[in-house]
Amino acid sequence: MTAKRKPLYTVVIYPDWCKGCGICAAFCPKKVLRIDHQGKARVDREDECINCGFCELHCPDFAIVVRPKNGMVSSFPEPTPETAAPPCAAPDAAASPPSTATQSPEPKRA
């Protein structure tokens, strides 16, 4: 008899964001997700999730997040102030590129 595995990942679906396209349910290799009677994605077999990331990466509505269960270390660490991208600087007028307009040469006179 095989012991039932504990779920290692939590699959969160934001139903207000989901438009029910079905991409997540159709391509999940472990059939963790399904489309319910309202046409929205729902978690059906969370204990089967292998954290492949397909649902999260391909959801056009960003309605799915896969997180490790409490106590597990994520393979994608949260950004810290040291690793976060710096804010974009405002464009400086002095640093603007030179004009690309070209002047036509004057015709040669004989």
C-alpha positions in Angstrom: 0.0 0.0 0.0 1.4 3.4 -1.0 1.3 6.2 1.5 -0.4 9.4 0.4 2.0 12.2 -0.3 1.6 15.5 1.5 1.1 18.4 -0.9 4.4 20.3 -1.4 2.9 23.3 -3.2 -0.1 25.5 -2.8 -1.8 26.5 -6.0 -3.7 29.8 -5.6 -6.2 30.9 -8.2 -7.7 34.4 -8.2 -11.2 33.7 -9.5 -12.0 37.4 -10.2 -9.0 37.5 -12.6 -9.6 34.2 -14.3 -11.6 34.4 -17.6 -11.8 30.6 -17.9 -9.6 30.2 -21.1 -8.7 26.6 -19.9 -5.0 26.8 -20.8 -3.9 25.9 -17.3 -6.2 22.8 -17.0 -5.6 21.6 -20.6 -1.8 21.5 -20.3 -1.2 20.7 -16.6 0.9 17.5 -16.8 -0.6 16.2 -13.5 -4.2 17.4 -14.1 -4.1 19.5 -10.9 -6.5 22.1 -12.3 -10.0 21.8 -13.8 -12.6 24.2 -15.2 -15.7 24.3 -13.0 -19.4 24.7 -13.9 -18.9 28.5 -13.8 -16.2 28.3 -16.4 -13.4 29.2 -14.0 -10.2 27.3 -13.1 -10.2 25.4 -9.9 -7.7 23.4 -8.0 -8.8 19.8 -8.1 -5.7 17.7 -7.1 -3.3 20.0 -5.3 -1.3 17.1 -3.8 -0.3 16.1 -7.4 1.4 19.5 -8.2 5.0 19.1 -9.2 5.6 22.9 -9.5 6.4 22.8 -13.2 5.2 26.3 -13.4 3.3 25.9 -16.7 0.0 27.2 -15.3 1.6 30.2 -13.7 3.7 31.2 -16.7 1.0 30.7 -19.4 -2.0 32.2 -17.7 -2.9 35.3 -19.8 -4.7 36.8 -16.8 -1.9 36.2 -14.1 -4.6 34.5 -12.1 -2.5 31.6 -10.8 0.3 31.5 -8.3 2.1 28.4 -7.2 3.8 28.7 -3.8 5.8 26.2 -1.7 4.0 25.0 1.4 5.1 26.5 4.7 8.6 25.5 5.7 9.9 24.8 2.2 12.5 26.9 0.5 11.4 28.4 -2.8 13.6 27.9 -5.9 12.6 31.5 -6.8 13.6 33.7 -3.9 11.7 36.8 -3.1 13.6 40.0 -4.2 15.3 41.9 -1.4 16.5 45.5 -1.5 19.9 44.2 -2.5 18.6 42.1 -5.4 15.7 44.2 -6.5 16.0 46.1 -9.8 16.8 49.8 -9.3 14.0 52.3 -10.1 14.0 53.8 -13.6 15.7 57.2 -13.9 13.8 60.0 -15.5 15.1 60.9 -18.9 17.6 63.7 -18.9 17.3 66.4 -21.6 21.1 66.7 -21.8 21.5 63.0 -22.4 19.1 62.9 -25.3 20.5 61.3 -28.5 21.5 63.7 -31.3 19.0 64.4 -34.0 18.9 61.9 -36.7 17.6 64.3 -39.3 20.0 64.7 -42.1 20.4 67.7 -44.3 20.5 67.3 -48.0 23.8 68.4 -49.5 23.6 71.6 -51.6 24.0 70.9 -55.3 27.4 71.7 -56.8 27.4 74.7 -59.1 29.5 74.8 -62.1 
